Amino acid sequence: MSFLPIDALKPHEKGSPLYLEMLKKEILRDGVLKYPIIADEKTNVILDGMHRWLALKSLGYKQIPVLRVNIFQNPQIRIGRRRIHRYIGNSNPPITAENVIAAALSEKLMEPRTTRHFFPFLKPQKINYPLDALERRKPQDVSKYLAEMTPEESRQAIKGWLEEISEELEFLKQRIEEVEKERGEFINRIKNLNANNHNP
């Protein structure tokens, strides 16, 4: 993990105004940044943690903890459109690393939560980095990075994210049931094998 000037980082998609406000309140309440953001090491394009970056930038912080990865040279980094794409392959149509980097460098940002990046780890290591340890200046205007959404549209977007989490949970529940069934069948085969071996 390293610390980068907050202005050196580049988003590839827009933020949600309502979600940003929720996150800012949480960060200020906790007094820490729980996780670093994740960015491409070559281009400084933000891959994960867009709203954390927006929150700290809007609050006037000059640096941010960053976990840097190489999106082009690490085949274990995958990109999808929904959380469930972590388990069932790429989205259709697919989003490539080239799409993500191009959106950031051209400043033609994608809509909020267009992409989900999946890394070799489920989550970066929790850091709980104190805000007091980060240098601060006057608050910055981040409106150009935010989607134009009415409060109702913002609420609907957050509802959609919750539905996405529920979709993932339902998928995992089904997989658990399938694996438990496979385990039971395998145990029965072992029992039958042992029984047959003991019969003359």
C-alpha positions in Angstrom: 0.0 0.0 0.0 1.2 3.5 -0.7 -0.1 7.1 -0.3 -0.8 9.1 -3.5 -1.8 12.7 -4.0 -5.6 12.6 -4.3 -5.5 14.7 -7.4 -3.2 12.2 -9.2 -6.0 9.6 -9.3 -8.5 9.3 -12.1 -12.1 8.0 -11.8 -13.5 5.9 -14.7 -17.2 6.2 -13.7 -19.4 8.8 -12.1 -20.5 8.8 -8.4 -23.9 8.7 -6.9 -24.7 11.9 -4.9 -26.8 10.2 -2.2 -24.3 7.4 -1.7 -21.5 9.9 -1.5 -23.3 11.8 1.3 -24.0 8.6 3.2 -20.3 7.5 2.9 -19.0 10.9 4.0 -21.1 10.8 7.1 -19.8 7.3 7.9 -16.2 8.2 7.4 -16.4 11.4 9.5 -18.2 9.5 12.2 -15.6 6.7 12.3 -12.7 9.1 11.9 -10.9 6.5 9.8 -10.7 5.2 6.3 -11.4 1.5 6.7 -10.0 0.3 3.4 -7.6 1.7 0.8 -8.8 2.4 -2.7 -7.5 0.2 -5.5 -5.9 1.8 -8.6 -4.0 0.7 -11.7 -0.3 1.3 -11.0 0.5 2.5 -14.5 -2.4 5.0 -15.0 -3.6 5.8 -11.5 -7.1 4.9 -12.7 -9.4 4.0 -9.7 -10.7 0.5 -10.0 -12.4 0.2 -6.6 -13.2 2.8 -4.0 -14.5 5.6 -6.3 -16.9 7.0 -3.6 -14.2 6.8 -0.9 -12.0 8.9 -3.2 -14.8 11.3 -3.8 -15.5 11.6 -0.1 -11.9 12.4 0.9 -11.5 14.8 -2.0 -14.7 16.6 -1.2 -13.6 16.9 2.5 -10.3 18.5 1.4 -7.8 15.7 2.0 -4.6 15.8 -0.1 -3.6 12.2 0.0 -5.3 8.8 0.1 -4.1 5.3 0.9 -3.9 3.3 -2.4 -3.4 -0.4 -3.1 -1.8 -0.4 -6.6 -2.3 -3.3 -9.1 -1.5 -3.8 -12.8 -4.8 -4.3 -14.5 -3.2 -5.3 -17.8 -0.6 -7.8 -16.5 -2.8 -9.6 -13.9 -5.2 -12.1 -15.5 -6.8 -12.7 -12.1 -8.3 -9.3 -12.2 -11.7 -9.6 -13.9 -14.4 -7.0 -14.7 -18.2 -7.5 -14.7 -21.3 -5.5 -14.5 -22.9 -7.0 -11.4 -21.6 -8.6 -8.3 -22.7 -12.1 -9.4 -20.3 -11.9 -12.3 -17.6 -12.8 -9.7 -19.0 -16.4 -9.9 -20.6 -16.9 -13.3 -18.1 -15.3 -15.7 -18.1 -12.1 -17.6 -21.0 -9.9 -18.4 -22.6 -9.5 -21.8 -21.5 -7.3 -23.4 -18.2 -7.6 -21.7 -16.3 -4.6 -20.2 -12.5 -4.7 -20.7 -9.7 -3.2 -18.9 -9.1 -1.1 -22.0 -12.7 0.3 -21.7 -12.1 1.3 -18.1 -8.8 3.0 -18.7 -10.0 4.8 -21.8 -13.1 6.2 -20.0 -10.8 7.6 -17.2 -8.2 9.0 -19.5 -10.7 10.6 -21.9 -12.8 11.9 -18.9 -15.9 10.4 -20.6 -17.0 8.7 -17.4 -19.3 5.7 -17.3 -22.5 5.9 -15.3 -22.4 5.0 -11.5 -21.6 1.4 -10.7 -21.2 0.4 -14.3 -18.3 -1.9 -13.4 -17.4 -4.4 -10.7 -13.7 -5.3 -10.4 -12.9 -8.7 -9.0 -9.4 -9.2 -7.6 -7.4 -12.3 -6.5 -8.5 -11.2 -2.9 -12.2 -10.7 -1.8 -11.3 -7.5 -0.1 -8.1 -5.5 0.5 -6.7 -5.7 4.0 -8.6 -3.4 6.5 -6.4 -0.5 7.4 -8.6 1.8 9.6 -6.3 4.7 8.7 -6.9 7.8 10.9 -8.1 10.8 9.0 -6.1 13.0 11.4 -2.9 11.5 9.9 -3.8 12.8 6.4 -2.9 16.3 5.4 -5.9 18.5 4.7 -6.8 21.6 2.7 -10.0 23.4 1.9 -12.9 21.2 0.6 -12.9 20.4 -3.1 -15.8 20.6 -5.5 -16.4 17.1 -6.9 -19.7 17.8 -8.7 -18.2 17.1 -12.2 -17.6 13.5 -11.1 -21.2 13.0 -9.9 -24.1 11.7 -12.0 -27.1 14.1 -12.3 -29.7 12.3 -10.3 -32.8 13.4 -8.5 -33.2 12.2 -4.9 -35.7 9.6 -6.1 -33.3 8.4 -8.8 -30.6 8.1 -6.2 -32.8 6.1 -3.9 -33.8 3.8 -6.7 -30.1 3.3 -7.5 -29.3 2.3 -3.9 -32.3 0.0 -4.0 -30.9 -1.6 -7.2 -27.5 -2.1 -5.4 -29.4 -3.8 -2.5 -31.1 -6.1 -5.0 -27.8 -6.9 -6.5 -26.5 -8.0 -3.1 -29.6 -10.1 -2.7 -29.0 -11.7 -6.1 -25.5 -12.7 -5.0 -26.8 -14.1 -1.7 -29.4 -16.2 -3.4 -26.8 -17.5 -5.8 -24.5 -18.4 -2.9 -27.3 -20.1 -1.0 -28.1 -22.3 -4.0 -24.4 -23.2 -4.4 -24.2 -24.1 -0.8 -27.2 -26.4 -1.2 -25.7 -28.0 -4.3 -22.4 -28.6 -2.7 -24.0 -30.0 0.5 -26.0 -32.4 -1.7 -22.8 -33.4 -3.6 -21.0 -34.0 -0.2 -23.9 -36.2 1.0 -23.9 -38.3 -2.3 -20.1 -38.7 -2.0 -20.3 -39.9 1.6 -23.0 -42.4 0.6 -20.7 -43.7 -2.2 -17.9 -44.2 0.4 -20.3 -46.0 2.8 -21.5 -48.3 -0.1 -17.9 -49.0 -1.1 -16.9 -49.9 2.5 -20.0 -52.1 2.8 -19.2 -54.0 -0.4 -15.6 -54.5 0.6 -16.7 -56.1 3.9 -19.1 -58.5 2.2 -17.7 -61.8 1.0 
